[in-house]
Amino acid sequence: MERRVLIHAPDAAHAQALQGAASALGIQAVMCDSLDDMVRRMAEAAAAALLTTASLDALPHDGLQQWMAAQPDWSDFPFVVLADADVHRSEKAALLRGLGNVVVVDRPAAEETLARAVHAAVRQRHRQYTMRQQIAQLEAARAEVQRLNTGLEARIAERTRELAGANDRLMAEIGERERAQAALLQAQKMEAVGRLTGGIAHDFNNLLHVVQMNLDLLGRVSREAKVQEISARARGAVAKGARLTGQLLSFSRKQSLLPRLSDVNALVEGMRELIAVSLGSAVRLEMALDAGPCWAVLDASQLEMALINLAVNAREAMPAGGVLSVATERLPRPASGDLPAGDYVRVRVQDTGAGIPAGLLPQVFDPFFTTKPLGTGSGLGLSQVYGFVRQSGGEASIASEEGRGTRVDLLFPAAAAPRDGDVPAPAEAEVQALAAGRSVLVVEDDADVRRVIADSLALLGCRVTQAADGAQGLDVLVHEARPDLMVVDYAMPGMTGAEFIVQARERVGPVPVVLATGYADMAQVGRVLGTQSILIKPFEISALAACVAQALAPAGTAGGGAGLRH
């Protein structure tokens, strides 16, 4: 293709003459219908272009001018124009000069003259192609020298890197060992803190339980308005203490928490005071709760812990003060990721702090990831939040901009609000009618808790037998009549409440059971009883009465189950 010539001649006679000149030289001639066709073929490859005076009528031609301007340095494409004699004196002379490397053959011209002009143009183009080849060879030689130099430098650099790499690996192993030792010490410290916290919280929970039930008993014994007022204030303080111990038990992993239908607006509003205390005086708390119902099936204690975690993180991001806003909203969402389409309850926590660098955002939900100095953070706070939301069937997301703050969205599948009266509380007379004269075995290792539960059951009309642990309870079952009901603590020395229940039922059959506990392995308890007969300490006498009524009621009259009670 590089030896062919391109012919554009609107006049057939002129086209024949040009084609004849090329054929006489043994050169392939390609007829072009238009200048556009000629430019396209020039871009492919050609030795020269043969034109006539009539071809000049199509000039200037944008495509031709652009192609000529884009030629590489080695290229100066030749044109041979078979023109009328007076073309040099006409306005077409400027068009000829615009072609650049052009040879004009005046008509009429001998065939030999035209052939020599075509031959000269083809030879000139051949020299250009030879120059292109030489330039390419020089570039290739230069590239090869560069490659060899680079290879030498690379080999030197590689040997240097090998030595540096060996040193880096040694230092990395030393650093990794130090980090592993520090992480182990931190984990041991956190485990020790958890055990200590769990033990203190459990014992404190029992104290709260004794106070709670004695306040209830006091309220039932005395109906004086002043006594009722004082009792109500004290019960409010007990409720706050119970929430605190519940959070401590959750932190120490001593409490296996269960999801249930929860009013998210009420939960968030109930956390207002605790969040404000966690933030300190320098950070202002703002809350914006959805005016409509926001119900979801989730673990209330886990949501409270998540909000505290986020509040503490926000406080640390705003050392000079700022604003933390907590908002709830029920909103419809299309299907996205793992979440189906439907209504969701969103809890949004947003601060005006320093923000998180974009490079760290993908890692913030990873376990043990923390930007805090070693020993000041476990790196588990946000991963716990993420895990809780995912286990609740929802999604957690985070957005942040350095200098402008961070926003965390917790998304939970929305649930229908409960209807009033779905599970009516049994009337006092109904409870006493069911409990009067019924025998109840109370198995509880804490003497004060055992005594107040026994007093409360006696107030309901029950005949109560007490046992200080599982072994004593089994002994009572052997030597005394089969009880109508057992009230059992879960965490007892020697034998857990679940283990006692299994052995007791093996001996006396399917006795109704109410499990009263501050924390419990719910998976183990669920295999024994399910969750229908569990009381979470501290609980009120009314909750105990409801559980007793449910357990003692004839089959089919229990009103749909009491669930967990406090």
C-alpha positions in Angstrom: 0.0 0.0 0.0 3.0 2.3 0.5 3.9 2.1 -3.2 0.5 2.8 -4.6 -0.6 6.2 -6.0 -4.0 7.8 -5.5 -5.8 9.5 -8.5 -8.5 12.1 -8.2 -9.5 13.3 -11.6 -13.2 14.3 -12.3 -12.4 14.4 -16.1 -12.2 10.8 -17.5 -9.6 11.7 -20.1 -7.3 13.2 -17.5 -7.9 10.2 -15.2 -6.9 7.9 -18.0 -3.7 9.8 -18.7 -2.6 9.8 -15.0 -3.5 6.1 -14.7 -1.4 5.3 -17.8 1.6 7.2 -16.4 1.5 5.1 -13.3 1.0 1.8 -15.1 4.0 2.6 -17.3 6.1 2.7 -14.2 4.5 -0.6 -12.8 2.9 1.3 -10.0 -0.5 0.4 -8.7 -3.0 3.3 -9.3 -6.2 3.6 -7.2 -9.0 5.8 -8.5 -10.7 7.9 -5.8 -14.3 9.0 -6.2 -13.9 12.1 -4.0 -11.3 14.0 -1.9 -12.9 12.4 1.2 -12.1 9.0 -0.3 -8.6 10.1 -1.2 -7.9 11.4 2.4 -9.1 8.1 3.9 -6.8 6.1 1.6 -3.9 8.5 2.3 -4.4 7.8 6.0 -4.0 4.0 5.2 -0.8 4.5 3.2 0.2 5.8 -0.3 3.3 7.0 -2.3 1.7 10.1 -3.9 -1.6 11.7 -4.9 -2.2 12.6 -8.6 -4.7 15.5 -9.1 -6.0 17.6 -12.0 -7.1 21.2 -12.4 -10.7 20.1 -11.8 -9.6 18.6 -8.4 -8.6 22.0 -7.3 -12.2 23.1 -7.4 -12.9 21.0 -4.3 -10.2 22.9 -2.3 -9.7 24.0 0.4 -10.8 20.7 1.9 -11.0 20.4 5.7 -10.2 16.7 5.9 -7.1 17.1 3.7 -5.8 20.1 5.5 -6.2 18.3 8.9 -4.4 15.2 7.6 -1.5 17.2 6.2 -1.2 19.2 9.4 -1.1 16.0 11.5 1.8 14.5 9.4 4.8 13.3 11.5 8.2 15.1 11.2 9.5 12.6 8.6 6.5 13.0 6.3 6.0 15.5 3.5 3.4 13.9 1.3 4.0 14.6 -2.5 1.3 15.7 -4.9 1.5 15.7 -8.7 -1.0 18.0 -10.4 -1.8 17.8 -14.1 -2.9 21.4 -14.7 -3.8 23.9 -17.4 -1.0 26.2 -18.4 -2.6 29.3 -17.1 -3.2 27.8 -13.6 -0.1 29.7 -12.2 -1.7 33.0 -13.0 -5.2 32.2 -11.7 -6.6 32.2 -8.2 -5.9 28.5 -8.0 -2.2 29.2 -7.6 -2.7 29.8 -3.9 -4.5 26.4 -3.6 -1.5 24.8 -5.3 0.9 26.3 -2.8 -1.4 25.1 0.0 -0.7 21.5 -1.0 3.0 22.0 0.1 5.1 19.4 -1.6 3.6 19.7 -5.1 4.8 19.1 -8.7 2.8 20.8 -11.4 2.8 19.2 -14.9 1.3 21.6 -17.5 -1.1 20.3 -20.1 -0.7 19.2 -22.7 2.2 17.1 -21.5 4.0 14.2 -23.0 3.4 10.8 -21.4 7.1 10.5 -20.6 7.1 13.9 -18.8 4.1 12.9 -16.7 5.7 9.5 -15.9 8.9 11.2 -14.8 7.0 13.5 -12.4 5.1 10.6 -10.9 8.3 8.5 -10.6 10.1 11.5 -8.8 7.2 11.8 -6.4 7.1 8.1 -5.6 10.9 8.0 -5.1 10.7 11.0 -2.8 8.0 9.3 -0.7 10.1 6.1 -0.6 13.0 8.2 0.9 10.6 9.5 3.5 9.6 5.9 4.4 13.3 5.0 4.6 13.8 7.9 7.0 10.9 6.8 9.1 12.4 3.3 9.3 15.8 4.8 10.4 14.2 7.0 13.0 12.3 3.9 14.3 15.6 2.0 14.5 17.3 4.8 16.3 14.4 5.0 18.8 14.6 1.2 19.3 18.3 1.4 19.9 17.9 4.3 22.3 15.1 2.4 24.1 17.3 -0.7 24.3 20.2 1.3 25.9 17.7 2.8 28.3 16.4 -0.6 29.1 19.8 -2.0 29.8 20.7 1.0 32.0 17.4 0.6 33.8 17.9 -3.1 34.2 21.3 -2.4 35.8 19.8 0.1 38.1 17.0 -2.2 38.8 19.4 -5.0 39.8 21.3 -2.7 42.0 18.0 -1.5 43.5 16.7 -5.1 43.9 19.8 -6.1 45.9 19.3 -3.0 48.0 15.7 -3.8 48.5 16.5 -7.4 49.5 18.8 -6.2 52.2 16.3 -3.5 53.3 13.5 -6.1 53.2 15.3 -8.5 55.4 15.8 -5.7 57.9 12.2 -4.6 57.6 10.9 -8.2 58.2 13.1 -8.4 61.3 11.8 -5.1 62.6 8.2 -6.1 61.6 8.4 -9.4 63.5 9.7 -7.5 66.5 6.9 -4.9 66.2 4.2 -7.6 65.7 5.4 -9.5 68.7 5.2 -6.3 70.8 1.7 -5.5 69.4 0.5 -9.1 70.1 1.8 -8.9 73.6 0.1 -5.5 74.1 -3.2 -6.7 72.6 -3.1 -9.8 74.8 -2.6 -7.6 77.9 -5.4 -5.3 76.8 -7.7 -8.3 76.2 -6.8 -9.7 79.6 -7.5 -6.3 81.2 -10.8 -6.0 79.4 -11.8 -9.5 80.4 -10.9 -8.8 84.0 -12.8 -5.6 83.9 -15.8 -7.4 82.5 -15.7 -10.1 85.2 -15.4 -7.5 87.9 -18.2 -5.4 86.4 -20.4 -8.5 85.9 -19.9 -9.6 89.5 -20.6 -6.2 91.0 -23.6 -5.6 88.8 -25.1 -9.0 89.6 -24.7 -8.4 93.4 -26.0 -4.9 93.1 -29.0 -6.2 91.0 -29.9 -8.5 93.9 -29.8 -5.6 96.3 -32.0 -3.5 94.0 -34.4 -6.5 93.7 -34.8 -6.7 97.5 -35.4 -2.9 97.7 -37.9 -3.0 94.8 -40.0 -5.8 96.2 -39.9 -4.4 99.8 -41.1 -1.1 98.4 -43.9 -3.0 96.7 -44.8 -4.8 99.9 -44.7 -1.5 101.8 -47.1 0.1 99.2 -49.5 -2.8 99.6 -49.4 -2.8 103.4 -49.9 1.0 103.7 -52.2 2.9 101.5 -51.3 6.4 102.9 -50.8 8.9 100.2 -47.4 10.1 101.7 -46.1 6.5 101.9 -47.2 5.9 98.3 -45.5 9.1 97.1 -42.2 8.2 98.8 -42.4 4.6 97.6 -43.0 5.8 94.0 -39.9 8.0 94.1 -37.8 5.2 95.5 -39.1 2.8 92.8 -38.1 5.3 90.2 -34.5 5.4 91.6 -34.5 1.6 91.6 -35.6 1.5 87.9 -32.6 3.8 87.0 -30.3 1.6 89.0 -31.7 -1.5 87.2 -31.0 0.1 83.8 -27.5 0.9 84.9 -26.8 -2.7 86.0 -28.4 -4.0 82.8 -25.9 -2.0 80.8 -23.0 -3.2 83.0 -24.1 -6.8 82.6 -24.4 -6.3 78.9 -20.9 -4.9 78.8 -19.5 -7.8 80.7 -21.4 -10.3 78.4 -23.2 -11.7 81.4 -26.5 -11.0 79.9 -27.9 -12.7 76.8 -30.3 -10.2 75.5 -33.5 -10.9 73.5 -35.1 -8.8 70.8 -38.7 -7.8 71.3 -41.2 -5.3 70.1 -39.9 -1.9 71.2 -41.0 1.7 71.0 -37.8 3.3 69.5 -39.0 6.8 70.3 -39.6 6.0 73.9 -36.2 4.2 74.2 -34.3 7.2 72.7 -36.2 9.7 74.9 -35.5 7.5 78.0 -31.8 7.8 77.2 -31.8 11.6 77.0 -30.4 12.1 80.5 -27.8 9.3 80.3 -26.6 10.5 76.9 -26.4 14.1 78.2 -24.3 12.9 81.2 -22.0 10.9 78.8 -21.4 14.0 76.6 -20.5 16.4 79.4 -21.2 20.1 79.7 -19.3 21.2 76.6 -21.5 19.3 74.1 -25.1 20.2 73.6 -27.6 17.4 73.0 -30.5 17.9 70.5 -33.2 15.3 69.9 -35.7 15.2 67.1 -38.1 12.3 67.4 -40.6 11.2 64.7 -44.1 12.4 65.5 -45.5 9.1 64.4 -45.0 5.6 65.9 -41.6 4.1 65.5 -41.8 0.4 66.6 -39.2 -2.2 65.8 -38.3 -5.7 67.0 -34.9 -5.2 68.6 -33.0 -5.5 71.9 -33.6 -2.4 73.9 -30.5 -2.8 76.0 -28.3 -3.2 72.9 -29.8 -0.1 71.4 -29.1 1.8 74.6 -25.5 0.6 74.6 -25.1 1.5 70.9 -26.3 5.1 71.6 -23.9 5.4 74.5 -21.0 4.1 72.4 -21.8 6.7 69.7 -22.3 9.5 72.2 -18.9 8.8 73.8 -17.2 8.6 70.3 -18.9 12.0 69.5 -17.7 13.6 72.7 -14.1 12.6 72.0 -14.4 14.0 68.5 -15.5 17.4 70.0 -13.0 18.2 72.7 -13.7 21.9 72.3 -17.5 21.4 72.5 -20.2 21.1 69.8 -23.6 19.6 69.1 -24.8 16.0 69.1 -28.2 15.4 67.4 -30.1 12.2 67.8 -33.1 11.8 65.5 -35.6 9.0 64.7 -37.7 8.6 61.6 -39.9 6.0 60.1 -39.5 5.9 56.3 -40.1 3.7 53.3 -37.1 2.3 51.4 -36.8 0.4 48.2 -34.9 -2.9 48.2 -31.2 -2.2 48.6 -28.3 -4.7 49.3 -29.5 -7.3 51.7 -32.5 -5.3 52.9 -35.9 -5.9 51.2 -38.2 -3.1 50.3 -40.4 -1.9 53.1 -40.8 0.5 56.1 -37.8 1.1 58.3 -37.1 3.0 61.5 -33.9 5.1 61.3 -32.0 6.3 64.3 -29.5 9.0 63.2 -26.7 10.2 65.4 -24.8 13.2 64.1 -22.0 15.3 65.6 -20.2 18.5 64.6 -16.7 17.1 65.5 -13.5 16.7 63.7 -14.7 14.0 61.3 -13.0 10.8 60.1 -10.4 10.7 57.2 -11.9 9.2 54.1 -9.2 6.5 54.1 -10.3 5.2 57.5 -14.1 5.1 56.9 -14.1 1.6 55.4 -12.4 0.2 58.5 -14.4 1.9 61.3 -16.8 -1.1 61.8 -14.0 -3.6 61.8 -13.4 -5.4 65.2 -10.4 -4.1 67.2 -9.9 -1.1 64.8 -9.3 2.0 66.8 -7.4 5.3 66.3 -7.0 5.8 70.0 -3.6 5.2 71.7 -3.0 1.7 72.9 -4.7 1.0 76.2 -7.4 3.7 75.8 -9.8 1.9 73.6 -10.7 -1.7 72.7 -11.8 -1.0 69.1 -15.0 -2.9 69.8 -17.5 -0.1 70.2 -18.6 0.5 66.6 -18.2 -3.2 65.6 -20.7 -4.0 68.4 -23.0 -1.4 67.1 -22.7 -2.8 63.6 -23.2 -6.4 64.7 -26.2 -5.5 66.8 -27.9 -3.7 63.9 -27.2 -6.6 61.5 -28.5 -9.2 63.9 -31.7 -7.1 64.2 -32.2 -7.4 60.5 -31.1 -3.9 59.7 -28.2 -1.9 58.4 -25.6 0.5 59.9 -23.9 3.1 57.8 -21.5 6.0 58.4 -20.7 9.2 56.6 -18.0 11.7 57.6 -16.2 14.7 56.4 -13.0 16.0 58.0 -13.7 19.2 59.8 -17.5 18.9 59.4 -18.5 16.0 61.6 -19.8 12.4 61.4 -23.2 10.9 60.8 -24.1 7.3 61.8 -27.5 5.8 60.6 -29.0 2.7 62.3 -31.7 1.2 60.2 -34.2 -1.3 61.7 -37.2 -3.0 60.0 -40.3 -1.2 61.2 -43.0 -3.2 63.0 -46.7 -2.6 63.7 -47.5 -1.0 67.1 -49.1 -3.3 69.7 -52.8 -3.1 70.1 -54.0 -2.0 73.5 -55.2 -5.0 75.5 -53.4 -7.6 73.4 -52.1 -9.3 76.6 -54.3 -8.0 79.5 -52.8 -8.1 82.9 -54.6 -10.4 85.2 -56.7 -8.8 87.9 -55.6 -9.0 91.5 -58.6 -11.1 92.5 -58.0 -13.5 89.6 -54.3 -13.9 90.6 -55.2 -14.6 94.3 -57.9 -17.0 93.2 -55.4 -19.0 91.2 -52.6 -18.7 93.8 -54.6 -19.3 97.0 -53.3 -22.4 98.8 -51.0 -23.4 96.0 -47.6 -24.8 97.0 -44.5 -22.9 95.6 -40.9 -23.9 95.9 -38.5 -20.9 95.8 -34.9 -21.8 95.0 -32.6 -18.8 95.4 -29.1 -18.6 96.8 -29.4 -15.0 98.1 -31.2 -15.1 101.5 -32.6 -11.5 101.2 -33.9 -12.1 97.7 -35.3 -15.5 98.7 -37.1 -14.0 101.7 -38.7 -11.1 99.8 -39.9 -13.4 97.0 -41.4 -15.8 99.6 -43.1 -12.9 101.3 -44.5 -11.6 98.1 -45.8 -15.1 97.2 -47.3 -15.4 100.6 -49.1 -12.1 100.1 -50.6 -13.7 97.0 -51.9 -16.6 99.1 -49.3 -19.2 98.2 -47.8 -21.8 100.6 -44.0 -21.3 100.2 -41.1 -23.6 100.7 -37.6 -22.2 100.4 -34.3 -23.7 99.3 -30.9 -22.0 99.3 -29.5 -23.8 96.2 -30.2 -26.4 93.6 -29.1 -29.4 95.7 -31.3 -28.3 98.6 -34.2 -27.8 96.2 -33.8 -31.4 94.8 -33.8 -32.7 98.4 -37.0 -30.8 99.1 -38.6 -32.4 96.0 -37.6 -35.9 97.3 -38.9 -35.5 100.8 -41.9 -33.3 100.3 -45.0 -33.3 98.1 -44.7 -32.2 94.5 -45.1 -28.4 94.3 -47.6 -26.7 92.1 -45.0 -24.2 90.9 -41.2 -23.5 91.2 -39.6 -20.0 91.3 -35.9 -20.6 90.5 -32.9 -18.3 90.3 -30.6 -18.9 87.4 -27.1 -18.1 88.7 -26.5 -20.2 91.8 -23.3 -21.9 93.1 -22.9 -25.6 92.1 -25.9 -25.9 89.9 -27.5 -23.3 87.6 -31.2 -22.8 87.5 -31.5 -24.4 84.1 -29.7 -27.5 85.3 -31.9 -27.6 88.4 -35.1 -27.4 86.3 -34.0 -30.3 84.1 -33.2 -32.5 87.1 -36.3 -31.5 88.9 -38.6 -32.4 86.0 -36.8 -35.7 85.6 -37.8 -36.5 89.2 -41.3 -35.0 89.6 -42.5 -34.4 86.1 -43.4 -31.2 84.2 -43.8 -28.8 87.1 -44.5 -25.1 86.0 -41.5 -22.9 86.5 -40.8 -19.2 86.8 -37.1 -18.3 86.3 -36.1 -15.2 88.2 -32.7 -13.9 87.2 -30.6 -10.8 86.7 -28.8 -12.4 83.8 -29.1 -15.8 82.0 -27.8 -17.9 79.2 -31.0 -17.5 77.2 -30.0 -20.3 74.7 -29.7 -22.8 77.5 -32.8 -21.5 79.3 -34.8 -21.5 76.0 -34.1 -25.2 75.6 -35.6 -25.8 79.1 -38.5 -23.4 79.3 -38.7 -21.0 76.3 -38.9 -17.3 77.2 -42.5 -17.4 78.5 -41.7 -17.8 82.2 -38.7 -15.6 82.8 -38.6 -12.7 85.2 -35.7 -10.2 84.9 -34.5 -8.8 88.2 -35.4 -6.4 89.7 -39.1 -7.0 89.1 -42.3 -5.8 90.8 -44.8 -8.0 92.7 -47.3 -7.3 89.9 -44.9 -8.9 87.4 -44.4 -11.9 89.7 -48.2 -12.1 90.1 -48.7 -12.1 86.3 -46.1 -14.9 85.8 -47.6 -16.9 88.7 -51.1 -16.5 87.1 -49.8 -17.5 83.7 -48.0 -20.6 85.1 -50.9 -21.8 87.2 -53.7 -20.9 84.8 -55.4 -23.9 83.2 -54.3 -24.6 79.6 -55.8 -22.2 77.1 -56.6 -19.5 79.6 -53.2 -17.8 80.0 -54.0 -15.0 77.6 -51.3 -15.6 75.0 -48.2 -15.7 77.2 -46.5 -13.1 79.4 -43.1 -13.1 77.8 -40.2 -11.5 79.6 -41.3 -9.4 82.6 -39.4 -6.8 84.8 
